Amino acid sequence: MIPCPSAPTYIIAYDISDDRQRTRLAKMLLDYGDRIQHSVFEADLSDREAATILTDAEPFIGPTDSLRLYALCASCEDRVRSLGRTGPCDASDLLVV
């Protein structure tokens, strides 16, 4: 992996079956970045912050769950394409079942 010159933007995605653990992880991730979809966050993170997230999230991840952090360097970030709402979700965008 080629290191980025500044803190890259990370896409953080998770799939957690337990409602309580999923909620706890989401609250933790709000300290680092913005929720852009129900289980997806964007965050500008240093390598240390990315490692901290993985360490701190470990108790929330069960044997069938997953958490992924994808780093986007500047050249990749410029090629991100999207449709629909841009920017972070707010509380009115979320539905908890």
N, CA, C and O atoms as CSV, one atom per row, in Angstrom:
chain,resi,resn,atom,element,x,y,z
A,1,MET,N,N,0.844,-1.179,0.000
A,1,MET,CA,C,0.000,0.000,0.000
A,1,MET,C,C,0.889,1.243,0.000
A,1,MET,O,O,1.830,1.328,0.789
A,2,ILE,N,N,0.605,2.191,-0.864
A,2,ILE,CA,C,1.377,3.423,-0.958
A,2,ILE,C,C,0.891,4.392,0.106
A,2,ILE,O,O,-0.304,4.679,0.164
A,3,PRO,N,N,1.790,4.911,0.958
A,3,PRO,CA,C,1.340,5.837,2.007
A,3,PRO,C,C,0.874,7.159,1.418
A,3,PRO,O,O,1.441,7.648,0.441
A,4,CYS,N,N,-0.144,7.726,2.008
A,4,CYS,CA,C,-0.663,9.023,1.602
A,4,CYS,C,C,0.130,10.114,2.323
A,4,CYS,O,O,0.540,9.913,3.466
A,5,PRO,N,N,0.353,11.262,1.680
A,5,PRO,CA,C,1.117,12.322,2.313
A,5,PRO,C,C,0.407,12.962,3.501
A,5,PRO,O,O,1.074,13.454,4.411
A,6,SER,N,N,-0.899,12.972,3.521
A,6,SER,CA,C,-1.653,13.523,4.653
A,6,SER,C,C,-2.646,12.464,5.109
A,6,SER,O,O,-2.733,11.388,4.516
A,7,ALA,N,N,-3.391,12.768,6.157
A,7,ALA,CA,C,-4.361,11.796,6.664
A,7,ALA,C,C,-5.384,11.498,5.580
A,7,ALA,O,O,-6.101,12.393,5.133
A,8,PRO,N,N,-5.454,10.245,5.158
A,8,PRO,CA,C,-6.411,9.906,4.099
A,8,PRO,C,C,-7.834,9.847,4.636
A,8,PRO,O,O,-8.072,9.700,5.835
A,9,THR,N,N,-8.751,9.964,3.718
A,9,THR,CA,C,-10.146,9.718,4.042
A,9,THR,C,C,-10.353,8.219,4.044
A,9,THR,O,O,-9.933,7.524,3.119
A,10,TYR,N,N,-10.996,7.726,5.076
A,10,TYR,CA,C,-11.323,6.307,5.161
A,10,TYR,C,C,-12.820,6.130,4.989
A,10,TYR,O,O,-13.616,6.941,5.463
A,11,ILE,N,N,-13.186,5.069,4.308
A,11,ILE,CA,C,-14.555,4.593,4.283
A,11,ILE,C,C,-14.594,3.449,5.297
A,11,ILE,O,O,-13.831,2.489,5.184
A,12,ILE,N,N,-15.472,3.551,6.273
A,12,ILE,CA,C,-15.601,2.541,7.317
A,12,ILE,C,C,-16.968,1.893,7.147
A,12,ILE,O,O,-17.996,2.566,7.207
A,13,ALA,N,N,-16.970,0.595,6.938
A,13,ALA,CA,C,-18.224,-0.132,6.741
A,13,ALA,C,C,-18.271,-1.310,7.700
A,13,ALA,O,O,-17.254,-1.947,7.973
A,14,TYR,N,N,-19.467,-1.589,8.207
A,14,TYR,CA,C,-19.593,-2.711,9.127
A,14,TYR,C,C,-20.901,-3.443,8.913
A,14,TYR,O,O,-21.872,-2.892,8.393
A,15,ASP,N,N,-20.901,-4.695,9.328
A,15,ASP,CA,C,-22.093,-5.545,9.308
A,15,ASP,C,C,-22.080,-6.295,10.635
A,15,ASP,O,O,-21.309,-7.238,10.816
A,16,ILE,N,N,-22.929,-5.877,11.552
A,16,ILE,CA,C,-22.971,-6.453,12.894
A,16,ILE,C,C,-24.409,-6.874,13.177
A,16,ILE,O,O,-25.339,-6.078,13.042
A,17,SER,N,N,-24.578,-8.127,13.568
A,17,SER,CA,C,-25.926,-8.672,13.748
A,17,SER,C,C,-26.583,-8.251,15.060
A,17,SER,O,O,-27.805,-8.105,15.109
A,18,ASP,N,N,-25.816,-8.055,16.106
A,18,ASP,CA,C,-26.366,-7.701,17.416
A,18,ASP,C,C,-26.687,-6.202,17.478
A,18,ASP,O,O,-25.799,-5.368,17.303
A,19,ASP,N,N,-27.941,-5.870,17.724
A,19,ASP,CA,C,-28.380,-4.473,17.739
A,19,ASP,C,C,-27.584,-3.621,18.725
A,19,ASP,O,O,-27.157,-2.516,18.392
A,20,ARG,N,N,-27.390,-4.129,19.918
A,20,ARG,CA,C,-26.695,-3.352,20.953
A,20,ARG,C,C,-25.238,-3.087,20.566
A,20,ARG,O,O,-24.746,-1.969,20.719
A,21,GLN,N,N,-24.559,-4.107,20.070
A,21,GLN,CA,C,-23.157,-3.949,19.674
A,21,GLN,C,C,-23.049,-3.015,18.462
A,21,GLN,O,O,-22.127,-2.205,18.373
A,22,ARG,N,N,-23.994,-3.139,17.539
A,22,ARG,CA,C,-23.998,-2.271,16.351
A,22,ARG,C,C,-24.181,-0.813,16.764
A,22,ARG,O,O,-23.508,0.071,16.234
A,23,THR,N,N,-25.083,-0.560,17.702
A,23,THR,CA,C,-25.318,0.804,18.190
A,23,THR,C,C,-24.087,1.345,18.890
A,23,THR,O,O,-23.719,2.504,18.694
A,24,ARG,N,N,-23.451,0.524,19.699
A,24,ARG,CA,C,-22.235,0.959,20.408
A,24,ARG,C,C,-21.121,1.309,19.429
A,24,ARG,O,O,-20.430,2.313,19.603
A,25,LEU,N,N,-20.945,0.484,18.403
A,25,LEU,CA,C,-19.909,0.763,17.414
A,25,LEU,C,C,-20.225,2.065,16.675
A,25,LEU,O,O,-19.337,2.895,16.478
A,26,ALA,N,N,-21.463,2.246,16.272
A,26,ALA,CA,C,-21.850,3.460,15.552
A,26,ALA,C,C,-21.576,4.705,16.393
A,26,ALA,O,O,-21.070,5.703,15.878
A,27,LYS,N,N,-21.905,4.653,17.682
A,27,LYS,CA,C,-21.637,5.795,18.562
A,27,LYS,C,C,-20.140,6.069,18.657
A,27,LYS,O,O,-19.717,7.225,18.662
A,28,MET,N,N,-19.342,5.014,18.731
A,28,MET,CA,C,-17.896,5.187,18.790
A,28,MET,C,C,-17.378,5.837,17.503
A,28,MET,O,O,-16.541,6.738,17.551
A,29,LEU,N,N,-17.874,5.379,16.370
A,29,LEU,CA,C,-17.397,5.903,15.096
A,29,LEU,C,C,-17.772,7.366,14.883
A,29,LEU,O,O,-17.085,8.080,14.152
A,30,LEU,N,N,-18.851,7.818,15.510
A,30,LEU,CA,C,-19.226,9.228,15.400
A,30,LEU,C,C,-18.157,10.149,15.986
A,30,LEU,O,O,-18.104,11.331,15.645
A,31,ASP,N,N,-17.309,9.620,16.860
A,31,ASP,CA,C,-16.195,10.406,17.405
A,31,ASP,C,C,-15.091,10.637,16.376
A,31,ASP,O,O,-14.229,11.495,16.564
A,32,TYR,N,N,-15.122,9.870,15.292
A,32,TYR,CA,C,-14.054,9.930,14.292
A,32,TYR,C,C,-14.487,10.526,12.956
A,32,TYR,O,O,-13.674,11.124,12.252
A,33,GLY,N,N,-15.760,10.368,12.604
A,33,GLY,CA,C,-16.171,10.817,11.281
A,33,GLY,C,C,-17.671,10.987,11.173
A,33,GLY,O,O,-18.381,11.082,12.174
A,34,ASP,N,N,-18.135,11.024,9.938
A,34,ASP,CA,C,-19.548,11.269,9.637
A,34,ASP,C,C,-20.205,10.019,9.085
A,34,ASP,O,O,-19.635,9.308,8.258
A,35,ARG,N,N,-21.405,9.767,9.555
A,35,ARG,CA,C,-22.196,8.655,9.017
A,35,ARG,C,C,-22.736,9.099,7.663
A,35,ARG,O,O,-23.371,10.148,7.552
A,36,ILE,N,N,-22.478,8.290,6.635
A,36,ILE,CA,C,-22.995,8.635,5.314
A,36,ILE,C,C,-24.084,7.671,4.851
A,36,ILE,O,O,-24.858,7.995,3.950
A,37,GLN,N,N,-24.145,6.505,5.454
A,37,GLN,CA,C,-25.237,5.561,5.275
A,37,GLN,C,C,-25.400,4.826,6.606
A,37,GLN,O,O,-24.625,5.050,7.536
A,38,HIS,N,N,-26.386,3.965,6.701
A,38,HIS,CA,C,-26.667,3.318,7.983
A,38,HIS,C,C,-25.454,2.631,8.593
A,38,HIS,O,O,-25.219,2.767,9.794
A,39,SER,N,N,-24.692,1.911,7.819
A,39,SER,CA,C,-23.529,1.190,8.337
A,39,SER,C,C,-22.245,1.622,7.663
A,39,SER,O,O,-21.304,0.836,7.551
A,40,VAL,N,N,-22.198,2.868,7.211
A,40,VAL,CA,C,-21.024,3.377,6.498
A,40,VAL,C,C,-20.680,4.773,7.003
A,40,VAL,O,O,-21.543,5.643,7.116
A,41,PHE,N,N,-19.402,4.965,7.302
A,41,PHE,CA,C,-18.894,6.251,7.772
A,41,PHE,C,C,-17.768,6.706,6.861
A,41,PHE,O,O,-17.123,5.890,6.203
A,42,GLU,N,N,-17.534,8.017,6.825
A,42,GLU,CA,C,-16.355,8.620,6.198
A,42,GLU,C,C,-15.595,9.343,7.292
A,42,GLU,O,O,-16.190,10.040,8.113
A,43,ALA,N,N,-14.277,9.178,7.303
A,43,ALA,CA,C,-13.483,9.832,8.340
A,43,ALA,C,C,-12.077,10.101,7.823
A,43,ALA,O,O,-11.494,9.264,7.134
A,44,ASP,N,N,-11.534,11.264,8.155
A,44,ASP,CA,C,-10.133,11.570,7.885
A,44,ASP,C,C,-9.342,11.080,9.090
A,44,ASP,O,O,-9.455,11.630,10.185
A,45,LEU,N,N,-8.542,10.043,8.878
A,45,LEU,CA,C,-7.859,9.381,9.987
A,45,LEU,C,C,-6.361,9.270,9.749
A,45,LEU,O,O,-5.902,9.066,8.625
A,46,SER,N,N,-5.622,9.409,10.823
A,46,SER,CA,C,-4.208,9.067,10.781
A,46,SER,C,C,-4.105,7.542,10.881
A,46,SER,O,O,-5.086,6.864,11.182
A,47,ASP,N,N,-2.905,7.015,10.626
A,47,ASP,CA,C,-2.706,5.573,10.784
A,47,ASP,C,C,-2.986,5.154,12.223
A,47,ASP,O,O,-3.549,4.087,12.467
A,48,ARG,N,N,-2.598,5.985,13.155
A,48,ARG,CA,C,-2.808,5.681,14.579
A,48,ARG,C,C,-4.306,5.619,14.896
A,48,ARG,O,O,-4.749,4.713,15.603
A,49,GLU,N,N,-5.091,6.578,14.378
A,49,GLU,CA,C,-6.535,6.576,14.633
A,49,GLU,C,C,-7.199,5.342,14.015
A,49,GLU,O,O,-8.086,4.744,14.624
A,50,ALA,N,N,-6.775,4.964,12.814
A,50,ALA,CA,C,-7.332,3.770,12.173
A,50,ALA,C,C,-7.046,2.532,13.019
A,50,ALA,O,O,-7.920,1.685,13.203
A,51,ALA,N,N,-5.823,2.428,13.531
A,51,ALA,CA,C,-5.459,1.301,14.384
A,51,ALA,C,C,-6.259,1.318,15.681
A,51,ALA,O,O,-6.672,0.267,16.171
A,52,THR,N,N,-6.479,2.504,16.239
A,52,THR,CA,C,-7.263,2.630,17.473
A,52,THR,C,C,-8.697,2.170,17.258
A,52,THR,O,O,-9.265,1.488,18.112
A,53,ILE,N,N,-9.284,2.535,16.127
A,53,ILE,CA,C,-10.647,2.096,15.827
A,53,ILE,C,C,-10.715,0.577,15.797
A,53,ILE,O,O,-11.621,-0.017,16.382
A,54,LEU,N,N,-9.763,-0.055,15.120
A,54,LEU,CA,C,-9.773,-1.516,15.043
A,54,LEU,C,C,-9.633,-2.152,16.421
A,54,LEU,O,O,-10.303,-3.139,16.726
A,55,THR,N,N,-8.771,-1.592,17.242
A,55,THR,CA,C,-8.585,-2.123,18.597
A,55,THR,C,C,-9.829,-1.912,19.445
A,55,THR,O,O,-10.300,-2.841,20.101
A,56,ASP,N,N,-10.367,-0.686,19.437
A,56,ASP,CA,C,-11.518,-0.364,20.278
A,56,ASP,C,C,-12.794,-1.064,19.809
A,56,ASP,O,O,-13.696,-1.302,20.613
A,57,ALA,N,N,-12.880,-1.393,18.527
A,57,ALA,CA,C,-14.084,-2.028,17.982
A,57,ALA,C,C,-14.104,-3.533,18.203
A,57,ALA,O,O,-15.154,-4.164,18.078
A,58,GLU,N,N,-12.975,-4.103,18.523
A,58,GLU,CA,C,-12.888,-5.561,18.648
A,58,GLU,C,C,-13.964,-6.176,19.554
A,58,GLU,O,O,-14.513,-7.219,19.199
A,59,PRO,N,N,-14.286,-5.577,20.703
A,59,PRO,CA,C,-15.329,-6.177,21.555
A,59,PRO,C,C,-16.726,-6.185,20.930
A,59,PRO,O,O,-17.591,-6.941,21.373
A,60,PHE,N,N,-16.958,-5.364,19.916
A,60,PHE,CA,C,-18.275,-5.269,19.291
A,60,PHE,C,C,-18.449,-6.259,18.140
A,60,PHE,O,O,-19.563,-6.441,17.648
A,61,ILE,N,N,-17.380,-6.889,17.711
A,61,ILE,CA,C,-17.403,-7.730,16.521
A,61,ILE,C,C,-17.498,-9.197,16.910
A,61,ILE,O,O,-16.582,-9.754,17.515
A,62,GLY,N,N,-18.616,-9.813,16.555
A,62,GLY,CA,C,-18.813,-11.234,16.821
A,62,GLY,C,C,-18.211,-12.082,15.712
A,62,GLY,O,O,-17.665,-11.547,14.748
A,63,PRO,N,N,-18.307,-13.403,15.842
A,63,PRO,CA,C,-17.667,-14.302,14.875
A,63,PRO,C,C,-18.236,-14.209,13.460
A,63,PRO,O,O,-17.544,-14.560,12.505
A,64,THR,N,N,-19.467,-13.749,13.302
A,64,THR,CA,C,-20.051,-13.627,11.956
A,64,THR,C,C,-20.134,-12.174,11.492
A,64,THR,O,O,-20.676,-11.898,10.422
A,65,ASP,N,N,-19.603,-11.246,12.283
A,65,ASP,CA,C,-19.674,-9.817,11.969
A,65,ASP,C,C,-18.427,-9.369,11.210
A,65,ASP,O,O,-17.453,-10.114,11.102
A,66,SER,N,N,-18.470,-8.141,10.688
A,66,SER,CA,C,-17.287,-7.601,10.019
A,66,SER,C,C,-17.216,-6.086,10.177
A,66,SER,O,O,-18.228,-5.398,10.314
A,67,LEU,N,N,-15.991,-5.602,10.153
A,67,LEU,CA,C,-15.689,-4.168,10.152
A,67,LEU,C,C,-14.552,-3.978,9.168
A,67,LEU,O,O,-13.540,-4.674,9.248
A,68,ARG,N,N,-14.705,-3.038,8.236
A,68,ARG,CA,C,-13.675,-2.788,7.228
A,68,ARG,C,C,-13.376,-1.298,7.165
A,68,ARG,O,O,-14.279,-0.464,7.233
A,69,LEU,N,N,-12.094,-0.977,7.035
A,69,LEU,CA,C,-11.642,0.400,6.841
A,69,LEU,C,C,-10.906,0.452,5.506
A,69,LEU,O,O,-9.921,-0.258,5.305
A,70,TYR,N,N,-11.385,1.286,4.606
A,70,TYR,CA,C,-10.778,1.455,3.294
A,70,TYR,C,C,-10.188,2.853,3.202
A,70,TYR,O,O,-10.913,3.838,3.338
A,71,ALA,N,N,-8.884,2.956,2.973
A,71,ALA,CA,C,-8.229,4.258,2.848
A,71,ALA,C,C,-8.329,4.744,1.406
A,71,ALA,O,O,-8.071,3.997,0.463
A,72,LEU,N,N,-8.705,6.007,1.255
A,72,LEU,CA,C,-8.745,6.636,-0.064
A,72,LEU,C,C,-7.678,7.721,-0.111
A,72,LEU,O,O,-7.794,8.733,0.581
A,73,CYS,N,N,-6.656,7.526,-0.908
A,73,CYS,CA,C,-5.666,8.592,-1.080
A,73,CYS,C,C,-6.284,9.690,-1.941
A,73,CYS,O,O,-7.340,9.497,-2.543
A,74,ALA,N,N,-5.622,10.833,-1.992
A,74,ALA,CA,C,-6.175,12.009,-2.670
A,74,ALA,C,C,-6.582,11.701,-4.109
A,74,ALA,O,O,-7.654,12.120,-4.547
A,75,SER,N,N,-5.744,10.975,-4.849
A,75,SER,CA,C,-6.074,10.699,-6.249
A,75,SER,C,C,-7.300,9.797,-6.364
A,75,SER,O,O,-8.083,9.934,-7.304
A,76,CYS,N,N,-7.472,8.872,-5.411
A,76,CYS,CA,C,-8.665,8.010,-5.411
A,76,CYS,C,C,-9.899,8.795,-4.977
A,76,CYS,O,O,-10.983,8.637,-5.540
A,77,GLU,N,N,-9.715,9.645,-3.962
A,77,GLU,CA,C,-10.837,10.420,-3.447
A,77,GLU,C,C,-11.416,11.334,-4.526
A,77,GLU,O,O,-12.626,11.559,-4.565
A,78,ASP,N,N,-10.563,11.858,-5.397
A,78,ASP,CA,C,-11.035,12.717,-6.484
A,78,ASP,C,C,-11.901,11.965,-7.486
A,78,ASP,O,O,-12.648,12.581,-8.246
A,79,ARG,N,N,-11.806,10.640,-7.491
A,79,ARG,CA,C,-12.571,9.835,-8.443
A,79,ARG,C,C,-13.840,9.239,-7.838
A,79,ARG,O,O,-14.523,8.462,-8.506
A,80,VAL,N,N,-14.171,9.577,-6.603
A,80,VAL,CA,C,-15.398,9.075,-5.981
A,80,VAL,C,C,-16.597,9.671,-6.712
A,80,VAL,O,O,-16.658,10.879,-6.942
A,81,ARG,N,N,-17.527,8.833,-7.066
A,81,ARG,CA,C,-18.752,9.270,-7.743
A,81,ARG,C,C,-19.937,8.881,-6.875
A,81,ARG,O,O,-19.924,7.821,-6.249
A,82,SER,N,N,-20.959,9.723,-6.830
A,82,SER,CA,C,-22.134,9.408,-6.028
A,82,SER,C,C,-23.376,10.028,-6.642
A,82,SER,O,O,-23.291,10.945,-7.459
A,83,LEU,N,N,-24.508,9.525,-6.245
A,83,LEU,CA,C,-25.816,10.055,-6.619
A,83,LEU,C,C,-26.613,10.261,-5.348
A,83,LEU,O,O,-26.369,9.585,-4.349
A,84,GLY,N,N,-27.545,11.168,-5.368
A,84,GLY,CA,C,-28.407,11.370,-4.208
A,84,GLY,C,C,-27.790,12.294,-3.183
A,84,GLY,O,O,-26.923,13.110,-3.496
A,85,ARG,N,N,-28.250,12.154,-1.958
A,85,ARG,CA,C,-27.834,13.030,-0.870
A,85,ARG,C,C,-26.327,12.971,-0.694
A,85,ARG,O,O,-25.718,11.905,-0.783
A,86,THR,N,N,-25.740,14.120,-0.446
A,86,THR,CA,C,-24.317,14.177,-0.152
A,86,THR,C,C,-24.147,14.631,1.285
A,86,THR,O,O,-25.034,15.267,1.854
A,87,GLY,N,N,-23.021,14.309,1.860
A,87,GLY,CA,C,-22.753,14.718,3.219
A,87,GLY,C,C,-23.243,13.714,4.231
A,87,GLY,O,O,-23.824,12.690,3.873
A,88,PRO,N,N,-23.011,14.002,5.486
A,88,PRO,CA,C,-23.359,13.057,6.550
A,88,PRO,C,C,-24.856,12.951,6.788
A,88,PRO,O,O,-25.617,13.866,6.473
A,89,CYS,N,N,-25.270,11.813,7.353
A,89,CYS,CA,C,-26.650,11.616,7.786
A,89,CYS,C,C,-26.868,12.362,9.091
A,89,CYS,O,O,-25.936,12.546,9.873
A,90,ASP,N,N,-28.078,12.781,9.317
A,90,ASP,CA,C,-28.408,13.292,10.646
A,90,ASP,C,C,-29.449,12.357,11.246
A,90,ASP,O,O,-29.881,11.407,10.594
A,91,ALA,N,N,-29.845,12.615,12.460
A,91,ALA,CA,C,-30.739,11.716,13.182
A,91,ALA,C,C,-32.056,11.470,12.447
A,91,ALA,O,O,-32.629,10.387,12.557
A,92,SER,N,N,-32.536,12.457,11.705
A,92,SER,CA,C,-33.817,12.277,11.005
A,92,SER,C,C,-33.703,11.309,9.830
A,92,SER,O,O,-34.720,10.833,9.325
A,93,ASP,N,N,-32.462,11.009,9.383
A,93,ASP,CA,C,-32.261,10.074,8.280
A,93,ASP,C,C,-32.303,8.606,8.719
A,93,ASP,O,O,-32.419,7.710,7.883
A,94,LEU,N,N,-32.208,8.364,10.025
A,94,LEU,CA,C,-32.028,7.006,10.528
A,94,LEU,C,C,-33.322,6.415,11.049
A,94,LEU,O,O,-34.160,7.111,11.621
A,95,LEU,N,N,-33.466,5.130,10.841
A,95,LEU,CA,C,-34.611,4.380,11.342
A,95,LEU,C,C,-34.067,3.181,12.103
A,95,LEU,O,O,-33.378,2.342,11.521
A,96,VAL,N,N,-34.363,3.088,13.382
A,96,VAL,CA,C,-33.919,1.963,14.184
A,96,VAL,C,C,-35.082,1.016,14.359
A,96,VAL,O,O,-36.154,1.415,14.812
A,97,VAL,N,N,-34.875,-0.236,14.003
A,97,VAL,CA,C,-35.924,-1.249,14.064
A,97,VAL,C,C,-35.668,-2.195,15.208
A,97,VAL,O,O,-36.445,-3.125,15.427
